[in-house]
Amino acid sequence: MFFSTVFGYFNDQEAFFPINNKTDCSHKKDLLTGKEIYSSYDEPATNEGGQVKLYRAMSGVRLDSIPNHASTKFMVSFLVDVDGSISRERVVKDEVGKVGEQMLKIAKSFKWIPARCKGKKVATITTLSCQICLQ
């Protein structure tokens, strides 16, 4: 069996809000933590080394077996806080099991640079997605 992997990396702003040149620094208070979570910002949170380094690390995700009925799309989400720490991580989509956990482990192994809005470091939700193409 041959497979290839396609990765995606986006922040809440890119996923749910149209990108424009004017940033209003929209945010809401998280009810559990009391932290301000930004959905609009000037610079997104990024991992040190950039997306290419992250994608290379993600290409090492192990697949023991994929049942015929299972989706080959995987998605994880986490909060990158103002200090670059990761919290509130969760597997959004993983019908196979263990792939999302591996993706989170890899994401947590990187140092993260927080998003910025008007020069200020801000907390944001970041989402990583992966699709495996079986052939």
N, C-alpha and C positions, 0 to 999 in steps of 0.2 A: 504494500500500500504506500502510495506517495502522498505527502501533504506539504502544503506551504502555509505560511502564517502571515496574516495581515494585521497590523496593529493600528490603533487609533488612540489619540491622546487629546483630550479637550477639557476645558474648564466649563463651569456653569454658564458663564457669559456666552461662550461660543455655542453651547448646546441649546440654550433657551432664549437668548436675546440676540437681536440683529446687531452686528458689529458696525459701529459708526465711529466717527472721529471725536465725538463729544462723550465723555465719560461722566456720569452723574454720581458715581460712587454709591450706588444703591446698596443697601444692606438691611438685614433684619436680625433681631436678637434671637439666638438659639434658646429655646425654652428650657432645655436640659442643662446647658452649661452657662447660660447668660452671656456668651460671647457674641460679638457682632460678626456675622458672616456676610461677606460681600458677594453680590452677584454681578456687579459692574466694577471694572477697574481698568487702569491704563496698561499694566503689564501683568500677565498671568503668572501663577506659581510655576516654577520649573525645577527640574532636578539638576544637580551639578553634573556637568558633562553633557547636558543637552539630551534631546529626544533620541538621537541616534544611539547614544550609549545606553539609554533605557531600553530601546527596542532590541539592541543586541543582547542585553541581559534577559529580556523577556523571551527571546528565541530559544532559550534553554529550558523553557517550561516542558515538563515531561508529560507525555500522554501514554498511559498504559493501555487503554483501550477506549474506544468510543462506540457505544451501542448504536445500532442502525437508526433508531428513532430519535436519538439525542441531537440537539442543536449544537453546532460547532461555533457558536458565538458566545463569548465570555465577556463580562464587564464587572469592574470593581470601582468603588468610589471611596474617597477619603477626604478629610479636612486637612489642609496645609495651614497651620497656624502662623501667627506673626513671627514666631521664633524659628520657623522652618520645621517644626515637629509635625508628625502625622498622628491623627487621632480619628475617632469615629469611622474607622475603616469598616467596609462591609462588601460582601460579594453581592452584586446586583443580579447577575445572570451567570449560571453555571449548572447546566443540566447533567454534566458528566461527574462533577464532584472533584475536589482537590485542585483543579486548574485555577480557579479564582483565588484560592488560598495561596497557591504558589505565586500568582501575580502580585498579591498584597505583600508577601514576604520580600519579593524583589523590589517593589516600590519602597518598602520600609528600609531596605538596605542602602538606599541613596540618601544623601543629604539634600534637602529641598530648600529652595530660595523662595520666600513667600511672595505673593502677589503685591503689587503696589498700586495705590490710587492717590494721585496728586502728591507723589513723593513719599507717602506714608505706607508702611508695611501693613497689609491687611490679611485676614483669614478668608480662605475661599475653599469651595468644594472642587476637587479635581477627580475626573473620571478617566479610567484607562479601559480600552476595549480591545478585544482580540478576536479574530475570526480565522478558523483553520479550514483551509480548502482541501478536502479529500479528493484524490484522483486515483 
